[in-house]
């Protein structure tokens, strides 16, 4: 019954272990599916960033347990935002990818560093972004494709932060590195802009003329208009106001975009103002205002950010007075715009932080669940091992009990078959049955088989009082039956052998088997074998020689 219960428990344990293993397999399968989705998103991110983001949105990042997979997820997501020209303020987790790949993958470390720099720029930390990009560009062994990405980002952030002097050298480097002819024109235009803002108008003018000629030769009308419009500003900054007005008139005659009219007339107003022709400047500025009014394709606030100050300067020149109301209105409008942008940025950052905290909380919960799962698994393994050990222990005890029962049955059968004591050996066995505590040993295991055995043993000699073996009587019988064997053994080796070993030797001399000795002495068969080896070692009995024969020969001598 006990063994059945243990087997039932083992079955329950095996089911639990199987469930845990199945859970682990399902978890691994889920991780592989997540990895495949991220790889698919990376594959389409450059051409279809919206599709890549849609794929990534199907993944619950809190369920990603592997750091490598999590870093890859943030890398691909930030890359899609970059290609999509979306705000990268929410991509604060790209720093995790940057820190992870620092020691795992050099190319992805550089890519994630580039994206992290963009996140810093979008988060109004342009100086730190430039420092990061400069440090990355200075690293060794960067492949050309990644270096091109780093340089392009550096030039874009540097232009926004008006770090134009440093940008010039980076653009020159990029022109040499990038072999794509389609990009060379864009690099040349960026070089022109950076020369212009670095107060190197002459170099900017040379480049813009080359770009105008290129656009004209290749029939690129929109590009020709864009470059010619840029030339107006360059000439104005060089103080060549008449030339600037001439170019402006040319563009007005051929302007393909009506939305540019307010700005073109504004340039003429600014040129006349710088030339001291204030009436002409006022006239051109009034035309510019009329072109800007009521148009949906013109950002009037943006236009006013240029035209407003010029109006006040003209007012001062004509009347000697400056009205702060117009400047205050413009300033307040700009301040409100900046405040709204700052609020949007802060709100986006707060959302990103909340998302980050949510992910961290979910990660902590997953870690706790994993720890509990591991503890349960270890507990189940320990319980299983204990159960198996108990089963083996009970099985071993059952085998020993069966061996004892077999030996007892053999002795009872022999005694029942022998009505008269025909030999000294049988006489000793009958005396042993009377004096040994066999009845007590059988009673300690009250199975039906042993109860039957108890009845048979009791029928052999009804005079047994059930006491344990009186070994003094046994030793006397051994001396009487075997010519004083025990006395000679005890006198010669009593100081070496212990009581248990003398008992075993006495029974061996009387012809008892190992199983029978284990029953009579109440020890396991394994213990009897160990004690026999101890006797052999103590008395110097050779390994292949019989102990009883050796001792009889020794005591006879």
Secondary structure, DSSP 4 states (H G I P E B T S, - for coil): -HHHHHHHHHHHHHHHHHHHHHHHHHHHHHHHHHHHHHHHHHHHHTT-HHHHHHHHHTS-GGG---HHHHHHHHHHHHHHHHHTT---TTGGGHHHHHHHHTTT-HHHHHHHHHHHHHHHHHTT-HHHHHHHHHHHHTSSS--HHHHHHHHHHHHHHHHHTT-HHHHHHHHHHHHHH---HHHHHHHHHHHHHHHHHTT-HHHHHHHHHHHHHHHHHTT-HHHHHHHHHHHHHHHHHTT-HHHHHHHHHHHHHH-S-GGGHHHHHHHHHHHHHHHT-HHHHHHHHHHHHHHHTT-SSS-HHHHHHHHHHHHHHHHHHHHS---HHHHHHHHHHHHHHHHHHHHHHHHHHHHHHHHHHHHHHHHHHHHHHHHHHHHHHHHHHHHHHHHHHHHHHHHHHHHHHHHHHHHHHHHHHHHHH-SS--SHHHHHHHHHHHHS-HHHHHHTS--HHHHHHHHHHHHH-TT---PPP-HHHHHHHHHHHTTTHHHHHHHHHTTTS-HHHHHHHHHHHTT--HHHHHHHHT--HHHHHHHHHHHHHHHT--TTS-HHHHHHHHHH-
